[in-house]
């Protein structure tokens, strides 16, 4: 048998609270096709609705209409005396985002390979460390959030996986007391894959995504896809409510385990949904820890992969077209991946971001463009009994007859956006939902301002010939459309977006980089006010004071071939005539800051800016001086070369930079280095072990 969903630890009991809840009336019509979340009236209503939707969306190989791998193989706040310090580069002020390093000025806390370390900023020594994985999960991706003496570590085990392949990630949230010797207060194991989290004050909201825990039959005989679909639909029609209800296990400091699932009356659904996915929002107040209410979860029968938060709102957005697909097509991609020239170790584009197209497991495309099609597996020949058996018992041999490739039915290319009120303590309260045409780049494609949500999307064919981008303005209270401005970058796609107050900036790219300025003061009539065409593109935009904008990206030739990292300073004081004041270009290089803004440091007090940089066999951090008129290079910071056995040493890539007082701290997987922030002279090296 094959599983197409997350299978959590078996629960002894499942909560069956099914109190009746009034339905929310649907909204008035809108050209966007507004969507409201509607609470289920009880477990019977939930089960009937989910079964009905899921039956329509099941394919011959389960949810997603894609052959699974088995089938393919077989067929703290500042206090007196605390030094001035930088914080994580976040989208919205006052809304913290998870990252691999945090500091309160007195201590630096890092998490690498599942091990949390505390470094005293004054002595520059590791004072405490805590292995959160018992050494069993080397390389486990992890992030953390800190409030006072509490840290919440998000562990995403299971290694690198894609949404349609391989085992699901083993998600855990570990609450740690940092006062004195660090100790684990509780471990939360939710069902599903960690999506993202936001923290306002000491309250964290964590979003996970799960699929129904349904086992579909795998047959030994070669049968038509229509028959496979029919059999899978019967399985869905018989699946219990527990198959969809997200589950959670909480282990406290004493080892006592509590198990539960989201109650039916805390699950809602949009008017349009597939029944194949569930979003769960967990709430943890780090000041209080995990209380009797657990993580107080609520759930939506919806997909989601992008989280954006403000002080009062939490948004979860998804583009259903990409869920369940073996890879995400990347339209209008340059001839090399953003971040590096062909074949360069500077290629730092991650394999699973909204702007990339991961190859199938075991394959490498060598660029950011997905292959035109996957290799077609040979049809297996099976002898003997053709009844349903687990795939581990199948005996197959390859023949020359190809198995027909499934042709998935693609949903409309549109983005659903769900808004929750997080202005009060406790779990979020649903406000409204809506949808817009096109797909988002990342969370910076969303911005809430004075009661409106601005949304930037790209819509068009995978080859880019008919693609263009649009900025929509929605009423945040109803998620109805108020206005839009389209036609941006025809034949191109969005590479970066930044909204600053009532002004928006968008970069599109194919061969040249138009930087658009947008006037969003009138929500009903947004408009383009200026356009700057230059070679290359900016993949991240950062505000640098009145009338200035920093761009991090790639220079390119006139044919669109990327040449290396560029840092630009734009004068946007006149929205009608944006211009580039200065550019620093590092040939044949790439930077993590192009796709992860957390890797970018800008310290306005001195104009210091730092980005990770990789070029050829060398890696380090590029330190820059950015003032009102230009960008200049201060120097490069490198961590000590590491040697293993008799092999040639390698230099670890620097991932993050932090300012504490007059010192610049840089972080890599191998340790932390401290340099003078003005002269870049080395002051200390703190190895990870």
N, C-alpha and C positions, 0 to 999 in steps of 0.2 A: 504494500500500500504506500502511497505517497502523500505527504502533507504539503499543503500550499499555504499554511498559516503558521503563526507563532504558536508554539505549544508551551504554555507556562507550566510550572510545577503543579501537579495534580492537586486540586483543592478538595479538602474533606467535605466542605459544605459550600453551597453557593447562596448568597443572600437572595431572597425572593420577595423583598419589599416591592409591592406593586401598587402603591397608593395611587388613586386616580388623580390625574393632573389635567387642568383645562388646556385645550388646544389653542394655539395662537392663530388668530385669523390671518389668512394670507394677505399680502399687501396689494395695493393697486398696481395696475400694469405699468410697465416701464420698458423702454426700448432695449434695456440691458437684460431684461428677464430677471427681475428681482427674486430673491430666494429668501424665505423665512424658515427658521428652524422651528419645528413643531414637536412638542413633547409627546411621547407615547402615553396613552391613557393607562397602560398597564402591560404586564408581561405578554398577555395574549395578543394585544395590539402590536407590541414590539415584534413578536415572533412572526406574526402574519405578514407584517410589512417587510421585515428583513428577508424572509423566505421569498416573497414575491419578487423583490428587487434582485436578490442574488440569483434566482433562477434565470432571470433575463440576461444576466451578465456572466454566467458560467460558460466555459468553453470546453473543447474536447480534452484539454489537459488541466482543467481546474480554472481558477480565477485568473484573469489576465490574458487568456487566449494564447499563451506562449508555452511551448514545450518546456517542461522542467528539465533540469540537468540530467535527472535519472532517465527520463524518456529519451533525451538526445543521446545519452551514452548507450542506451539500449536501442533504440530507433532514434573692618573697624573705622569711626569718625576721627578726625584729627584732634589731638590734645596738646596742651602746652608742652613744648620741648620736642614734639615730633617734627622731623624734617619735612620740608615741602616736598611733595612727591607727585608723580604722574599716576594715572589710573588707566584701566583698560579703555582703549579707543572704542567707544560705543556709538550707536546710531543716535539715541536720544539722551540728553542730559538727565540724570536722576534715575535712569533705567539701566541697571547693570546687566551685563551679558556674560555667560560662562566663558572662561579662558583657562589656559594652562599655567598662568602665573597671576598672582594677586599680591598687592602690598598695601599696608596701612602706614607706611613710612618708618615704622619701627621694626617690622619683620617682612620678609619676603617668603611667600608660600608658593611652592610649585608642586605639580603633580606630573610625574613621568612614569610610564609603564606601570601604572597602578600604585606607585609609591608616592606618598605625600611627604614633603620635606619642608621644614621651617628653618629659615636662615635669619639670624639676628643681624639687623642692618648696621648696627654699631660695630660689632666684633667681626662681622662678615664670616661667621662660622655656622655650620649646620648644628642647630641645638636639639632638634628632634626629627625623627622620621617614622613613618608608619606605612607598612606594606598592607594594602587593602585587598590584595589578591592571593596572599599566601605564596607568592612566587609562581603561581600556576598559569598566569596569563601574560607572558612577555609581549610587549608591544601593544597592550590593550589601549585603545584611544580613551582619553579621559580629559575632563574639564572640571573647573570648580568655581564656586561662588562663596564669598565670605561676608559675614556680618558679625561684627564684634569678635567673640571667641568661638564662633561656630563656622564650620566650613561644610558645604555640601558638594560632594564629589560625584560627578556623573560618569559612570563606567560603561563603555560600550564594547563588550567583549565579542568574541566570535570572529575576529579578524575582518579583513576587507571583504564585503559582500555587495552584490547588486540586488536591486529590489526583486528581480525575478529569478535569481539563482542562489544556490547555496543555503546553508542553515541561517536562520535569523539571528540577529545579534542578541546576546544575553545582556539585557539592560539592567543596571543596578544604580540606585541613588544611595550614597553612604553619607550619613550625618556624623560629623566628627567634632568633638570638643577639643579646642586648641589650647585651653587654659592648662598650664602645667604640661605633663606628659600627655600627648594626644591619645584619645581613645574613641572608639566607635560607639556612638549612642544608639544608632539604629541603622538597619539596612532595608531599603525598600526595593522590592523586585516586582516591577509592573509587567504586565503582559504587553509585549510589543516592542517596537523600535523607538529609541529616543530620537525625537525630532529637534527640540531646542527648548530653552528656558529663558525666563526673564525675572529679575528681582527688583521690586520697588520697596524701599525701606528694608525690612528684614524678611519680607514675604516673597517666596519663590513660587512661580507657576511653571510647571513642567509639562510639556506636551509629548505624548507618545502616540504611535500609530500601530494598530494591530489589524490582522485579518482574522476572519472566523476560523475557529479550530475545527476544521472539517476534513475528514480523510476521504479521498476519492479513489475509486477502484482503478487498478492498473491491470489490464487484460493482457494475456499472452498472445492472443491472436491479433492479426491486423484487421481492424474493422474501420468502417467509414467514420469520419469525424462526426457526422450527424448522430450516429449511434452512441458515440462517446458522450456527446453533449446530452443526449437523452438520459443516459445512465447517471451522469453527474447531476442533472436536474432532479432526478429522483432522490439522490442522496441529500441534496439541499432541502427538498421538501420535507424530509424526515428529520432534519437536524434540530436539536433542542435549542431553546433560547440561550442556554449556557455557552453554546458554541460562539455566540457573538459577544456576550457580556464580558468586557475587559476585567481581568482578574489582577489581584495584587497580593503579595506576601510581604509581611513586615516582621523583621526579627529585631528584638530589642537588645539592650546591652547584656542582659542576663541569658540570652539565647532563646527566650520564649518567642514562639512563632504565632502570628495571627494571620489568618487567610480570609479573604472576602472577594466579592466582585461588585461591580457597579450595579446598583439597584435599577430595575427597569424604569422606574419613574424619574431617574436622573439621566436617562438617555433621550436625546432629541434627534430630529432628522430634518434635513432640508426638504423642500418639495421635490427636488430632483436629486436622487442619490442612487448608488449602485448596489448597496447592501453587501459589498465585498470588503469594506474597510471601516474602521472605527477610530476616531480620535478621542483621546482621553486627556483631560487637564487635571493634574495633581497639584495640590496646594500644600506648601510646608512653610510655616513661620519659623525661621531659624532661631529666633529669640525664645520660642516656646518649645521647639522640638516637635516630635511626632506625638500628638495627643491621642485621646481615646477615639477621636474621629478619623484617625489614620491620616491619609492624604486627602480626605474629603473629595473624592474624584467625581467629576461629571464627564459625560461622554456625548459624542456626536456621531451619527452614522454618516461619516464623510471622510474624504481623503485630505491630507495636508502635508506640506513639506517646507513651507516658509513661515516663520514666526516673526512678527513685528510688534513691539510694545511701546506704549507711552506711559505716563504716570497714571492715566485713568483707563486705558484701553489695551486689550490684548487682541491681536488679529492673527488668525491662522488662515493661510491661503494655499490653494492647490491648483494644479492644472491637470485635470483627469486624463488628458490625452496621453501623458507620459507614464502614468501608473500602469504597471504590468507589462510594459514594453521591455525588450531585451536591452535596448540602449536608447538614449535620448538623441534624436538628430540635432546636429548643431548647424544651423543655417549660417551662411555668410562667413564661415570661418576663414581666417587667413591661411596661407599655405603652410604655416607652422603653427603649433599651439601658441596661444597667448602666453608669453613668459619666456620663450626661448627660441633660438634658431634651431633648424633641423639638426637632430643628433646631439644637441648640446646638453650637458648635465644641468644647464640652467632651466630645463623644462620642468617647471614646478607646478603646472596646472594639475589640480587634484582630480582623481578619477571619478568623483561622484558629487559634482556641484551642478547647480542649474545651468551653468554655462559650458559644461563639458559633455562629451559623449563617450562614456566608458566602453571599452571593447568588452566582448564577452570574456568570461574567465578563461585564462590560458592563451589569450590572444593579445597582440600588441599592434595597434594601428600605426604607431610612430607619429601620429598627429592628433589634433583635437577633433578630427572628423571621423564619424562612425563609418564603418565599411558599408558598401552599398548593400550587401546582403551577407547573411551568415552561411557558412558551409552547410550544404544539405546533407543530413545524415542518411546513411544507407538504411534500407528497410530490413529489419531483422527477420530471419527465418527461424521459426520455432517448431519443434516437433513434439508430439505427444499431447498431453492434456492442454486444452485451450481455456480452461476455467480461470477465474480471477485468482492470481497469486501475488504475493509480495514480490517486488522487482528483484530482491536479493536472491530469489530462487529461480529466476529466469535464465535459460540458456539460449544465447543468441549467436548467430554468425552473420556477417555482413554479406549482402548480395549487391548486385549492380542495380537493382530496382529501387529508385528513390521513394522515400516517404513524402507524400504531398505536404508542402509547408502550409500550416494553418494561416488563414488570412484574417487577421483581427479586424473587428469593426471599430473604427476609431470614433471616439466621441468628439463633439465639437471642440475646436481649439479655443478654449475659453478658461478663465481663471475664476474659481469660486473663492469668496472672501467672507469669513465669519468674524464678527466683532463681539467681544465680551467686555463687560464693565469690571474693572479690577480696582476701582477707586476705594473700595471698602475692604476690611479684613475678611478673611474666609475665601470660599471658592468663588470663581467668577460668576457673574450673572449675564446670561445671553441678552444681547441687545437686538441685533439684526444681521442679515446676510445679504449678499448680492453677488453678481458675477459680471465680468467684463470680457470682451473678446481679446484673444491673444494670450501670451505667456509672460510671466514675470522673469526678470533676471535674478533678483535676490531681494532681501528685505529692504534694501535702499530704493527699490521700485515703489515702495509704499511710504506715505507720509501723512500724518494727521495734523491739521492746522485750523484753528478757529472753527471747529465743528464740521470740518470737511476732511475727507480722505482723498489724497491724490494717488493715482495708480498709473504707472507707466508700463506698457506692454508692447511686445512685438507680435505681429500677426503676418503669416505668409508661408510660402512654400519652403521646403527644406533646401532648395537650391538657391534661395535668396533672390531670384529674379522678380518675384512679386511681393516680397516682404516689405513692410513699413511699420512704423511705430506710432503709438497714440498715447496721450496722457488724458486720463479721465478724472473728473472731479465728482465725488459721491458725497451725499449728505450722510455724515457718520451716524446720525440717529436712525435713519431708515435704510441706508445703503442704496437709495435711489440715485440715479444719475442726475447731476445738475448741469454738467457741461463737458465738453471734450475738445481737444485739438489734435488732429491727426496728420498723416502724410509726412511724418518725420523719417528721414533717411530711407527713401524709397530704394528698394533692392539691397538694403542693409539691415542690420539688427542692432539693438541696444547693447552697448558694452559697459556703460556706467550711467548712474542716475544719482542726483543729489537735489533734495529740496531744502531750501533755506528760507524760512518764513514764507512770504508770498511769491518768491521767485523759485523757479525750477531750472535745473541744468540736466541735459541729456546728451550723451555721446553715442553716436552710431558709427559703424565702420564697415567698410569693405575694401576700399583702396585708399581713401582719405578719411580724415576724422572730422566730421562736422560736430562742433560743440554748439548745441542750441541753448538759447536762453528763453525762458518762458515766463510770461506775466500771468500769475494765477490770482490776482487780487479780486477779480470778479469770477466767482465759481461758475456762473452760467456762461461765461464767455472767455475761457482761457485762450491765450494766443502766443504765438512765437514772435519774439521781439528782435532777436538777433541770431546770427549764425557765423561761426568761424570754421573755415576749412583749412586743415593742416594735415601733413602726413602722419601716419601712425594713429594711435588712439590712447585714451586714458581709461583704464579699467577700474580706477577708484578715484573719486573726487572728494576733497577735504576742504572745509572752510578755513580761511586763514586771515580772518579779520575783515573789516569793511572793504568791500570791493576787490577782494583777492580770493582766488581759488587755486588749490594745489591739485595737480593731476599726476597719478602714478600709472604708468602703462608701458607700451612698446612703441618705439619708433618703427617706421616701415618705409619701404621705397614706394615709388609711384604705382607699382603693380600690387601693392598690399602685402609684400613679403616682409615679415617682421625682422628687425635688425638688432634689437637689444633694448634694455630698460631705458625709459626716459622719465624724467621728473620735470614737470612744467609748472610755471607760475602764470596764472591768467589774471588779467585785469578785467573784472566784470562790473566795474563801477557804473559803466554805461550799458544797460541791458541791450541797447540797440546795436552796440559795436564792441562785442567782446574781443580781446586781443591777447596774445601770448607775450608776456614781458621777458621771460627767460626760460631756457631749456637746458637741462643737464642730461647728457646721453652717455650710457655705458654700453659699448658695443658687445654683442654676443653674450648677453646676460639676461637673467630673469629674476623676478622677486616674488616671494610669497605674498607680499602686500597687494599684488595685483588682484588676487582672488580672495584673500582673507584680510579685511581691514584691521583686525586685531594685531596684525604684524606691523602696522604703521604707527610710529611715534612722532608726535609733533608737540614741542614744548614752547608755547608762544612767548614765554618770558625772555628766552634767549634766542629764539628762532631756530633751535636745534630740531632737526628732523632725522629719523633713522629708519632705514628699511633693510630687511634681509636681502642679500644679493648672492647669486651663484653664477659663476662664469667658468666654463670648462671644468677643470678639476678643483678649482678654488671656490670657497664659500666663506662668507663673513657677513658683516653689516656695514652698510654705507652710511656714514654720518655726513649730514648736510647742514648748511646755514641757509635759511630762507628768511629774507627780510622783505620789506615793502617793494623792493625793486628787482630782486633776482634770486637765483639759486646758485650756490657755490659749494664745492666739495671740501669738507674738513679732513676726511681721511677714511680709512677702512679699519674696522675692528675684526680680528680673527681669534678664534678660540684655539687652544693648543692642539696640535696634531695628536691623534690617538693611535696607538700601535697595538696590534693583536698578534702575539706570537712573532714570527719572523717576517710577517707581511709588512709592506710599505704602509706608513701611517696615513690615516685619512683625517681630514679636518671637518669636524661636525658643523652642520648648517645652523646658523643662528636663527631662532624662531621669533623671539620677542625682545623688546627693549623697554627699560623702565628708568625713570629719573628719580633719584632720592637725594635731596640736598644738592651738592655739587658733583655728584657721581652719576655715571651712566652704567646701569646694570644690563647685561645681555644674557639671554638664556638659550641653551641648546640642550639636546638630549644627554650630553655628556657632562654638563655642569653649568655654573654661573660665573661670569667674569665681571669684574668691576673696573671701570676706567674713569679717569678724570673727564668730566663732561665738557670741559673747555679745551684741554690739550690732547685728550684721548690717551694719555699715558696710563699704562696698566697699573692697577692698585691691588688687585687680588684675583686669585683663581680658586673657585670652590667646586671641586669635582662632585659629580652626582653620587658617587659611592664613597 
